[in-house]
Amino acid sequence: MKRTMHFVMVFVALTAMTTMMVMAQQGQGQRNQDAYKPKLYVNLPDWCHNPDGMTVCDETGMIYLNGPNFNMMKDGKKEFAATLSCIDKDGKFEKLLEYPPLAETGQCGPMGLDFGPDGNLYVCDNQYFHDKDHKSRILCVEMKNGKPTGKITPVVEGVKLANAILWYNNEMWVTDSYLDLPGAFGIGGVWRFKGDEILKQTKPLKVLPNGEDKHLVVKEKVKKIGREDTTGADGMTVDKNGVIYFGNFGEFKDQFIKAALNVPGSGWAILGYNPYFRRLEVLQAEKHEDLTQWGIIPILVCDVWEHAYYLKYQNNREEFINAWCQLINWAEAERRLIYAIQTKIGLDMPF
């Protein structure tokens, strides 16, 4: 009888410990989810209604934000000037300067920005929306003690649509979203400038048009996949191994649509995060499980079983997939990707 009682007491104790561990894991999971839920950091005023490029000062943690303010125009002129602002760790928002316009267009379109090795800010001035004839520039905003001195000088001229900028390994990299080369549906590119060409120059570097300049080290075609948008290279970043990445939404969409179209029989197209190789992958799953990978964390899933689209699209799977792509909630996809990258994902994720 004592042995039985002892066993029961141990079983109850183990059950209680297991329950406490599950509750602790659930509590930890909830805290992890709360940690990665987006929260409003600062409410921008009307004079910065169109935020674009943003960078962080490594030394101070200060955020610097460009506001090109393209949206509110009257008679071809902006209602609000283009601005450079900063946000401190407490969320205090402050306008630092209004960018002077380019004389030929009367406009300035500051987008991407990054700190150079000299401590100054380098800014992509997108003039493409005002004049498509190679008017975009790279500007140097002289900085001192975290604030602009008021001196702004062009360091590169002749770019089509200067978009993102990145200083890495004493080189300045810039994406160009519209090269507008003859006979091409859409071509973007990436420029590379050596540090000395920028930091020691006495006059702005003027690049050659039509993709002929040696500084244009990447040209990438934009595929026409059910859209008329010819936008090429966009955002840009670099990883810890020195690999530079730039965005081209069209390439992902093309791969995903092809995968969905070619799922054998009925099944799914999946954009998933592979935690083992730490990368995104586009996959197919025939039926519910065949042909896919174990351990993949789904980010986007398109159901291409006929019951998902037959009533409206009959056998036209391609038309259904293109319509489906227009309904993607990218904010939710981003949230799921953050969970996956941080390996904080759990079955209790709120969808």
Secondary structure by P-SEA (a helix, b strand, c coil): caaaaaaaaaaaaaaaaaaaaaaaaaaaaaaaaaaaccccccccccccccccbbbbcccccbbbbbbcccccccccccccccccccccccbbbbbcbbbbccccccbbbbcbbbbccccbbbbbbccccccccccbbbbbbbbcccccccbbbbcccccccccbbbbcccbbbbbbcccccccccbbbbbbbbcccccccccbbbbbbcccccccccbbbbbbbccccccccccccccccccbbbbbbaaaaaaaaaaaaaaccccccccccccccccbbbbbccccccccccccccccbbbbccccccccccccaaaaaaaaaaaacaaaaaaaaaaaaaaccccccccc
